[in-house]
Amino acid sequence: MIMRGYLSLLTIIVITGVTVSLAFSRLFLGSDAADSGRVRESMYEARAYADACAETALLAIVETDAYEGSDTLSFDQGTCGYTVAISSSTGRSLRSTGYAGTSVQRALLDIRIATSSSEAGTTTTVTRALWTEPSSF
């Protein structure tokens, strides 16, 4: 009878130990997974911000074919900036960078434009935009 009591106590101790170790490992693994999810989310936000600045710059180029300059946009969770340089009479180089948390994402665009004039005015059209995502400029 005493031996049976020890066996029951030992079984309870082993089961409790396994349960506690599983709970702690799940807690720590869950914490790492949550951190990874936050990093991934800020990476996607930074990409969206870089894209937003690139699209804003494209609109500036279409509105003013001789546009050359830079600007910064602010959002609730981050910022972005862009720089447009004239590379030729029909070529533009656009660099856009988005920041969210600790994440940084970049977009580099090689743009070709065409300008046409009519009685209604001058129209600028983007004829080609080669979009790449470099790790650095």
N, CA and C atoms as a LAMMPS dump frame, in Angstrom:
ITEM: TIMESTEP
0
ITEM: NUMBER OF ATOMS
411
ITEM: BOX BOUNDS ff ff ff
-5.0000000000000000e+02 5.0000000000000000e+02
-5.0000000000000000e+02 5.0000000000000000e+02
-5.0000000000000000e+02 5.0000000000000000e+02
ITEM: ATOMS id mol type element x y z
1 1 1 N 0.816 -1.182 0
2 1 2 C 0 0 0
3 1 3 C 0.871 1.262 0
4 2 1 N 1.926 1.28 0.828
5 2 2 C 2.827 2.429 0.877
6 2 3 C 3.544 2.561 -0.455
7 3 1 N 3.958 1.438 -1.03
8 3 2 C 4.64 1.458 -2.317
9 3 3 C 3.724 2.023 -3.4
10 4 1 N 2.472 1.666 -3.33
11 4 2 C 1.505 2.155 -4.307
12 4 3 C 1.326 3.67 -4.17
13 5 1 N 1.369 4.208 -2.976
14 5 2 C 1.259 5.643 -2.728
15 5 3 C 2.454 6.39 -3.304
16 6 1 N 3.659 5.783 -3.139
17 6 2 C 4.849 6.406 -3.717
18 6 3 C 4.778 6.428 -5.233
19 7 1 N 4.295 5.356 -5.804
20 7 2 C 4.172 5.278 -7.261
21 7 3 C 3.184 6.321 -7.778
22 8 1 N 2.086 6.511 -7.081
23 8 2 C 1.107 7.534 -7.48
24 8 3 C 1.702 8.926 -7.351
25 9 1 N 2.418 9.18 -6.253
26 9 2 C 3.055 10.474 -6.042
27 9 3 C 4.113 10.736 -7.109
28 10 1 N 4.919 9.737 -7.415
29 10 2 C 5.953 9.869 -8.442
30 10 3 C 5.322 10.139 -9.808
31 11 1 N 4.237 9.475 -10.134
32 11 2 C 3.532 9.692 -11.402
33 11 3 C 3.013 11.124 -11.484
34 12 1 N 2.435 11.622 -10.406
35 12 2 C 1.918 12.993 -10.382
36 12 3 C 3.053 13.992 -10.558
37 13 1 N 4.189 13.755 -9.91
38 13 2 C 5.34 14.661 -10.028
39 13 3 C 5.864 14.676 -11.461
40 14 1 N 5.979 13.518 -12.093
41 14 2 C 6.471 13.441 -13.475
42 14 3 C 5.502 14.148 -14.418
43 15 1 N 4.223 13.895 -14.283
44 15 2 C 3.226 14.531 -15.157
45 15 3 C 3.237 16.046 -14.953
46 16 1 N 3.351 16.505 -13.718
47 16 2 C 3.413 17.94 -13.438
48 16 3 C 4.661 18.554 -14.065
49 17 1 N 5.802 17.869 -13.941
50 17 2 C 7.048 18.369 -14.532
51 17 3 C 6.953 18.495 -16.045
52 18 1 N 6.401 17.481 -16.684
53 18 2 C 6.241 17.519 -18.143
54 18 3 C 5.282 18.642 -18.536
55 19 1 N 4.191 18.782 -17.819
56 19 2 C 3.214 19.829 -18.124
57 19 3 C 3.825 21.218 -17.963
58 20 1 N 4.565 21.428 -16.893
59 20 2 C 5.197 22.732 -16.662
60 20 3 C 6.231 23.022 -17.744
61 21 1 N 7.049 22.025 -18.104
62 21 2 C 8.063 22.262 -19.145
63 21 3 C 7.409 22.537 -20.496
64 22 1 N 6.326 21.853 -20.814
65 22 2 C 5.608 22.136 -22.06
66 22 3 C 5.004 23.536 -22.042
67 23 1 N 4.475 23.943 -20.909
68 23 2 C 3.877 25.277 -20.805
69 23 3 C 4.938 26.357 -20.999
70 24 1 N 6.11 26.183 -20.361
71 24 2 C 7.171 27.176 -20.52
72 24 3 C 7.715 27.207 -21.943
73 25 1 N 7.909 26.037 -22.547
74 25 2 C 8.428 26.03 -23.924
75 25 3 C 7.416 26.666 -24.876
76 26 1 N 6.156 26.412 -24.657
77 26 2 C 5.126 27.031 -25.5
78 26 3 C 5.093 28.548 -25.288
79 27 1 N 5.272 28.968 -24.059
80 27 2 C 5.297 30.395 -23.747
81 27 3 C 6.456 31.079 -24.471
82 28 1 N 7.652 30.484 -24.391
83 28 2 C 8.817 31.099 -25.028
84 28 3 C 8.741 31.014 -26.544
85 29 1 N 8.282 29.892 -27.081
86 29 2 C 8.14 29.776 -28.536
87 29 3 C 7.059 30.717 -29.04
88 30 1 N 5.995 30.859 -28.289
89 30 2 C 4.94 31.79 -28.674
90 30 3 C 5.432 33.219 -28.679
91 31 1 N 6.289 33.558 -27.745
92 31 2 C 6.869 34.897 -27.679
93 31 3 C 7.743 35.165 -28.898
94 32 1 N 8.575 34.187 -29.288
95 32 2 C 9.413 34.347 -30.481
96 32 3 C 8.559 34.464 -31.736
97 33 1 N 7.509 33.679 -31.805
98 33 2 C 6.629 33.74 -32.974
99 33 3 C 5.937 35.098 -33.054
100 34 1 N 5.541 35.634 -31.908
101 34 2 C 4.896 36.952 -31.902
102 34 3 C 5.882 38.026 -32.34
103 35 1 N 7.142 37.937 -31.852
104 35 2 C 8.166 38.897 -32.276
105 35 3 C 8.399 38.797 -33.77
106 36 1 N 8.462 37.588 -34.276
107 36 2 C 8.66 37.376 -35.709
108 36 3 C 7.496 37.958 -36.502
109 37 1 N 6.295 37.807 -35.981
110 37 2 C 5.123 38.366 -36.65
111 37 3 C 5.157 39.88 -36.688
112 38 1 N 5.618 40.505 -35.589
113 38 2 C 5.722 41.967 -35.557
114 38 3 C 6.784 42.462 -36.533
115 39 1 N 7.907 41.746 -36.613
116 39 2 C 8.966 42.131 -37.555
117 39 3 C 8.449 42.02 -38.982
118 40 1 N 7.756 40.93 -39.278
119 40 2 C 7.201 40.733 -40.615
120 40 3 C 6.18 41.824 -40.938
121 41 1 N 5.356 42.167 -39.968
122 41 2 C 4.348 43.21 -40.18
123 41 3 C 5.007 44.562 -40.463
124 42 1 N 6.046 44.912 -39.699
125 42 2 C 6.713 46.198 -39.938
126 42 3 C 7.443 46.187 -41.278
127 43 1 N 7.917 45.017 -41.713
128 43 2 C 8.553 44.918 -43.025
129 43 3 C 7.529 45.201 -44.132
130 44 1 N 6.338 44.633 -44.002
131 44 2 C 5.289 44.878 -44.995
132 44 3 C 4.842 46.343 -44.974
133 45 1 N 4.763 46.932 -43.781
134 45 2 C 4.397 48.347 -43.691
135 45 3 C 5.453 49.219 -44.362
136 46 1 N 6.734 48.916 -44.113
137 46 2 C 7.814 49.695 -44.737
138 46 3 C 7.754 49.57 -46.254
139 47 1 N 7.428 48.373 -46.765
140 47 2 C 7.294 48.183 -48.217
141 47 3 C 6.146 49.04 -48.744
142 48 1 N 5.027 49.05 -48.027
143 48 2 C 3.874 49.856 -48.458
144 48 3 C 4.222 51.344 -48.456
145 49 1 N 4.987 51.79 -47.467
146 49 2 C 5.381 53.201 -47.415
147 49 3 C 6.325 53.553 -48.561
148 50 1 N 7.281 52.671 -48.851
149 50 2 C 8.189 52.922 -49.982
150 50 3 C 7.398 52.99 -51.285
151 51 1 N 6.428 52.093 -51.437
152 51 2 C 5.581 52.105 -52.636
153 51 3 C 4.75 53.384 -52.709
154 52 1 N 4.232 53.835 -51.569
155 52 2 C 3.423 55.061 -51.546
156 52 3 C 4.252 56.264 -51.979
157 53 1 N 5.488 56.353 -51.502
158 53 2 C 6.346 57.473 -51.909
159 53 3 C 6.692 57.374 -53.393
160 54 1 N 6.947 56.166 -53.88
161 54 2 C 7.258 55.998 -55.3
162 54 3 C 6.071 56.43 -56.161
163 55 1 N 4.87 56.053 -55.761
164 55 2 C 3.682 56.437 -56.53
165 55 3 C 3.43 57.943 -56.458
166 56 1 N 3.703 58.546 -55.304
167 56 2 C 3.579 59.999 -55.176
168 56 3 C 4.558 60.698 -56.112
169 57 1 N 5.778 60.188 -56.178
170 57 2 C 6.786 60.763 -57.072
171 57 3 C 6.386 60.585 -58.534
172 58 1 N 5.819 59.428 -58.88
173 58 2 C 5.349 59.214 -60.257
174 58 3 C 4.278 60.239 -60.623
175 59 1 N 3.377 60.517 -59.696
176 59 2 C 2.354 61.541 -59.954
177 59 3 C 2.99 62.913 -60.159
178 60 1 N 4.014 63.23 -59.369
179 60 2 C 4.699 64.517 -59.523
180 60 3 C 5.365 64.608 -60.894
181 61 1 N 5.927 63.497 -61.375
182 61 2 C 6.566 63.476 -62.698
183 61 3 C 5.528 63.677 -63.794
184 62 1 N 4.381 63.02 -63.661
185 62 2 C 3.328 63.149 -64.669
186 62 3 C 2.759 64.572 -64.673
187 63 1 N 2.641 65.182 -63.501
188 63 2 C 2.104 66.543 -63.425
189 63 3 C 3.09 67.585 -63.949
190 64 1 N 4.38 67.357 -63.729
191 64 2 C 5.422 68.289 -64.174
192 64 3 C 6.55 67.469 -64.777
193 65 1 N 6.623 67.411 -66.108
194 65 2 C 7.588 66.517 -66.75
195 65 3 C 9.034 66.84 -66.392
196 66 1 N 9.332 68.06 -65.999
197 66 2 C 10.694 68.433 -65.62
198 66 3 C 10.913 68.32 -64.109
199 67 1 N 10.005 67.603 -63.429
200 67 2 C 10.124 67.497 -61.971
201 67 3 C 11.436 66.829 -61.586
202 68 1 N 12.118 67.45 -60.646
203 68 2 C 13.329 66.887 -60.054
204 68 3 C 13.352 67.376 -58.618
205 69 1 N 13.463 66.469 -57.668
206 69 2 C 13.466 66.887 -56.275
207 69 3 C 13.21 65.726 -55.345
208 70 1 N 12.9 66.057 -54.107
209 70 2 C 12.666 65.022 -53.105
210 70 3 C 11.595 65.493 -52.131
211 71 1 N 11.045 64.536 -51.41
212 71 2 C 10.022 64.856 -50.426
213 71 3 C 9.943 63.713 -49.426
214 72 1 N 9.29 63.978 -48.31
215 72 2 C 9.087 62.992 -47.255
216 72 3 C 7.612 62.982 -46.886
217 73 1 N 7.08 61.794 -46.659
218 73 2 C 5.692 61.642 -46.21
219 73 3 C 5.693 60.964 -44.848
220 74 1 N 4.781 61.357 -43.981
221 74 2 C 4.658 60.753 -42.654
222 74 3 C 3.327 60.026 -42.537
223 75 1 N 3.37 58.876 -41.88
224 75 2 C 2.185 58.057 -41.637
225 75 3 C 2.102 57.78 -40.14
226 76 1 N 1.018 57.165 -39.697
227 76 2 C 0.864 56.857 -38.274
228 76 3 C 1.968 55.934 -37.762
229 77 1 N 2.358 54.948 -38.564
230 77 2 C 3.305 53.932 -38.113
231 77 3 C 4.691 54.05 -38.735
232 78 1 N 4.951 55.09 -39.537
233 78 2 C 6.26 55.203 -40.165
234 78 3 C 6.34 56.378 -41.111
235 79 1 N 7.397 56.383 -41.924
236 79 2 C 7.626 57.463 -42.884
237 79 3 C 8.192 56.888 -44.174
238 80 1 N 8.253 57.747 -45.178
239 80 2 C 8.937 57.379 -46.413
240 80 3 C 9.508 58.641 -47.035
241 81 1 N 10.463 58.446 -47.898
242 81 2 C 11.053 59.566 -48.606
243 81 3 C 11.397 59.151 -50.019
244 82 1 N 11.446 60.12 -50.922
245 82 2 C 11.819 59.812 -52.298
246 82 3 C 12.67 60.924 -52.876
247 83 1 N 13.441 60.563 -53.894
248 83 2 C 14.258 61.508 -54.641
249 83 3 C 14.116 61.184 -56.116
250 84 1 N 13.824 62.198 -56.919
251 84 2 C 13.719 62.047 -58.373
252 84 3 C 14.856 62.844 -58.998
253 85 1 N 15.596 62.196 -59.893
254 85 2 C 16.673 62.867 -60.624
255 85 3 C 16.425 62.7 -62.117
256 86 1 N 16.732 63.737 -62.881
257 86 2 C 16.599 63.67 -64.34
258 86 3 C 17.872 63.039 -64.888
259 87 1 N 17.723 61.908 -65.589
260 87 2 C 18.887 61.221 -66.149
261 87 3 C 19.073 61.518 -67.633
262 88 1 N 18.007 61.894 -68.312
263 88 2 C 18.07 62.301 -69.721
264 88 3 C 16.797 63.084 -70.027
265 89 1 N 16.639 63.506 -71.282
266 89 2 C 15.441 64.288 -71.618
267 89 3 C 14.158 63.483 -71.403
268 90 1 N 14.228 62.166 -71.531
269 90 2 C 13.045 61.328 -71.318
270 90 3 C 13.233 60.34 -70.173
271 91 1 N 14.328 60.434 -69.461
272 91 2 C 14.613 59.48 -68.389
273 91 3 C 14.614 60.113 -67.015
274 92 1 N 14.115 59.364 -66.052
275 92 2 C 14.116 59.8 -64.665
276 92 3 C 14.568 58.629 -63.797
277 93 1 N 15.271 58.952 -62.739
278 93 2 C 15.673 57.954 -61.751
279 93 3 C 14.957 58.285 -60.453
280 94 1 N 14.304 57.303 -59.881
281 94 2 C 13.507 57.51 -58.672
282 94 3 C 13.971 56.536 -57.595
283 95 1 N 14.317 57.082 -56.44
284 95 2 C 14.682 56.272 -55.275
285 95 3 C 13.672 56.552 -54.173
286 96 1 N 13.111 55.477 -53.633
287 96 2 C 12.104 55.611 -52.587
288 96 3 C 12.474 54.687 -51.431
289 97 1 N 12.329 55.189 -50.203
290 97 2 C 12.653 54.4 -49.017
291 97 3 C 11.519 54.519 -48.013
292 98 1 N 11.071 53.364 -47.49
293 98 2 C 10.02 53.336 -46.481
294 98 3 C 10.558 52.828 -45.157
295 99 1 N 10.111 53.437 -44.069
296 99 2 C 10.549 53.074 -42.722
297 99 3 C 9.336 52.764 -41.855
298 100 1 N 9.388 51.627 -41.154
299 100 2 C 8.346 51.268 -40.184
300 100 3 C 9.016 50.469 -39.073
301 101 1 N 8.955 50.972 -37.857
302 101 2 C 9.659 50.301 -36.763
303 101 3 C 11.141 50.262 -37.076
304 102 1 N 11.713 49.063 -37.04
305 102 2 C 13.133 48.905 -37.375
306 102 3 C 13.326 48.458 -38.818
307 103 1 N 12.252 48.33 -39.562
308 103 2 C 12.337 47.843 -40.945
309 103 3 C 12.539 48.987 -41.926
310 104 1 N 13.365 48.716 -42.936
311 104 2 C 13.626 49.666 -44.018
312 104 3 C 13.448 48.911 -45.332
313 105 1 N 12.658 49.465 -46.242
314 105 2 C 12.452 48.871 -47.561
315 105 3 C 12.708 49.944 -48.611
316 106 1 N 13.283 49.515 -49.742
317 106 2 C 13.651 50.47 -50.788
318 106 3 C 13.048 50.072 -52.132
319 107 1 N 12.831 51.082 -52.955
320 107 2 C 12.398 50.866 -54.34
321 107 3 C 13.239 51.78 -55.223
322 108 1 N 13.713 51.236 -56.322
323 108 2 C 14.494 51.995 -57.293
324 108 3 C 13.787 51.861 -58.63
325 109 1 N 13.438 52.993 -59.232
326 109 2 C 12.711 52.968 -60.499
327 109 3 C 13.507 53.678 -61.577
328 110 1 N 13.602 53.032 -62.72
329 110 2 C 14.171 53.639 -63.922
330 110 3 C 12.972 53.967 -64.806
331 111 1 N 12.729 55.252 -65.01
332 111 2 C 11.489 55.699 -65.651
333 111 3 C 11.783 56.341 -66.997
334 112 1 N 10.917 56.06 -67.963
335 112 2 C 10.943 56.735 -69.263
336 112 3 C 9.603 57.423 -69.432
337 113 1 N 9.657 58.676 -69.919
338 113 2 C 8.422 59.438 -70.112
339 113 3 C 8.317 59.903 -71.555
340 114 1 N 7.101 60.2 -71.946
341 114 2 C 6.829 60.801 -73.257
342 114 3 C 5.949 62.018 -73.008
343 115 1 N 6.268 63.1 -73.693
344 115 2 C 5.506 64.337 -73.555
345 115 3 C 4.881 64.679 -74.892
346 116 1 N 3.603 65.001 -74.859
347 116 2 C 2.919 65.403 -76.09
348 116 3 C 2.152 66.696 -75.83
349 117 1 N 2.094 67.517 -76.847
350 117 2 C 1.391 68.804 -76.728
351 117 3 C 0.191 68.82 -77.656
352 118 1 N -0.857 69.455 -77.185
353 118 2 C -2.063 69.63 -77.996
354 118 3 C -2.682 70.964 -77.612
355 119 1 N -3.822 71.254 -78.199
356 119 2 C -4.516 72.497 -77.862
357 119 3 C -4.936 72.52 -76.394
358 120 1 N -5.182 71.333 -75.835
359 120 2 C -5.605 71.239 -74.435
360 120 3 C -4.439 71.439 -73.476
361 121 1 N -3.221 71.317 -73.966
362 121 2 C -2.047 71.495 -73.108
363 121 3 C -1.043 70.376 -73.317
364 122 1 N -0.092 70.311 -72.424
365 122 2 C 0.958 69.299 -72.494
366 122 3 C 0.582 68.115 -71.617
367 123 1 N 0.789 66.924 -72.156
368 123 2 C 0.5 65.7 -71.42
369 123 3 C 1.787 64.903 -71.266
370 124 1 N 2.069 64.471 -70.051
371 124 2 C 3.229 63.624 -69.786
372 124 3 C 2.729 62.234 -69.439
373 125 1 N 3.32 61.233 -70.074
374 125 2 C 2.937 59.845 -69.851
375 125 3 C 4.171 59.044 -69.466
376 126 1 N 4.037 58.189 -68.471
377 126 2 C 5.114 57.264 -68.131
378 126 3 C 5.004 56.096 -69.098
379 127 1 N 6.026 55.919 -69.935
380 127 2 C 5.988 54.848 -70.934
381 127 3 C 6.648 53.577 -70.43
382 128 1 N 7.532 53.714 -69.441
383 128 2 C 8.182 52.54 -68.862
384 128 3 C 8.62 52.872 -67.449
385 129 1 N 8.424 51.94 -66.551
386 129 2 C 8.92 52.086 -65.18
387 129 3 C 9.475 50.735 -64.74
388 130 1 N 10.787 50.618 -64.759
389 130 2 C 11.446 49.393 -64.308
390 130 3 C 11.628 49.501 -62.797
391 131 1 N 10.909 48.681 -62.053
392 131 2 C 10.825 48.781 -60.595
393 131 3 C 11.646 47.656 -59.982
394 132 1 N 12.668 47.994 -59.198
395 132 2 C 13.461 46.991 -58.485
396 132 3 C 13.449 47.32 -56.995
397 133 1 N 13.757 46.321 -56.182
398 133 2 C 13.767 46.492 -54.734
399 133 3 C 15.153 46.143 -54.195
400 134 1 N 16.103 47.092 -54.274
401 134 2 C 17.466 46.808 -53.82
402 134 3 C 17.563 46.792 -52.293
403 135 1 N 18.579 46.111 -51.778
404 135 2 C 18.784 46.104 -50.326
405 135 3 C 19.431 47.4 -49.858
406 136 1 N 20.128 48.09 -50.776
407 136 2 C 20.711 49.397 -50.451
408 136 3 C 20.848 50.199 -51.733
409 137 1 N 21.053 51.508 -51.585
410 137 2 C 21.251 52.37 -52.749
411 137 3 C 22.722 52.613 -52.936
